[in-house]
Amino acid sequence: MQIKKKGKHIITSSIEHHAVLDACKFLEKQGFEVTYLPVTPEGIVRVEDFKEALREDTILATVMHVNNEVGTIQPVEEIGNICREKGILFHVDAVQSFGKIPVNVDDLNADLLSVSAHKIYGPKGVGCLYIRRGTKIQNLLHGGGQERKKRPGTENVAGIVGFGVAAELAIKEMKEDSDKLTKLRDKLINGLMERISDVKLNGHPTKRICNNVNVSFKYVEGESLLLSLDMKGIEASSGSACTSGSLEPSHVLQAMGVPYEFIHGSVRMTLGRDNTEEDINYVLEVFPEIVERLREMSPLYQ
Ligand SMILES: *Cc1c(COP(=O)(O)O)cnc(C)c1O
């Protein structure tokens, strides 16, 4: 890699999606050094910590716009500004923000920005990497003259068109959808907090994407909670949907320092375009009963 001659230091956060974390781990094996920034208990990267992590040989920073587990909105504009001043390449993982809040590569000072179609009701298997003019990237795959040698494999036209339409719709309905979802989200969060004891909201109450609810319950085991919710027709997940099937507690909640008694009883619910107030009422009706029943079975609960 050409840029390796300039330096070998990369800055990222400890709450990135594994798509970024594992790429950083791979780069560490290639001789790069990576700083994984800590986050506040509310799950937000501190700009101060970013500044302190900067080194003479920092060449790249990659910070997510919105966290996929706890929905926190990160200070990517400020971080992008610093990168611009210092001549450091800046990548933003905007998979969770795109279509829900404004994403503008110039406002964010992003040189690279990634988006995925299936998170905005588009087809699976299609994504988009914005590359600012003049930013050099190394090919991961080789061949493919028809794709300006950047990516071999003939374009998936149907997927790309589907992504385009999904993006158009998401942008067109962004304001309306996010106002509606914010109300539903807060109704769900507040309703759970009122009806159930020993509950904790994970993430930030307001610097939070409109569709994310992530809560932890003491004396409840997350997986049992998910199964019970599922039997009532409520689809939730523990931690990241991409790591479901592993019992390792979420790296995001761990980085936030969520106390041990809470971390195992965490669930994430994401709201979508089709959710209604009746859905929220239904969840609020059945949730307390489920938690109560599970707690009665727990040896830790008195
Ligand atoms: C889903 C997700 C990804 C990965 O996108 P895929 O297209 O599913 O591989 C990366 N980052 C974030 C924040 C995500 O939510």
The ligand as a Gaussian input file, in Angstrom:
#p B3LYP/6-31G(d) Opt

LIG

0 1
 C      -25.205000      -3.845000       8.772000
 C      -24.036000      -2.985000       9.018000
 C      -22.843000      -3.182000       8.327000
 C      -22.651000      -4.314000       7.351000
 O      -23.422000      -4.169000       6.221000
 P      -23.788000      -5.477000       5.352000
 O      -24.198000      -4.922000       4.049000
 O      -24.912000      -6.156000       6.088000
 O      -22.555000      -6.299000       5.313000
 C      -21.787000      -2.338000       8.582000
 N      -21.901000      -1.332000       9.464000
 C      -23.030000      -1.091000      10.149000
 C      -23.088000       0.053000      11.100000
 C      -24.138000      -1.912000       9.953000
 O      -25.245000      -1.690000      10.644000

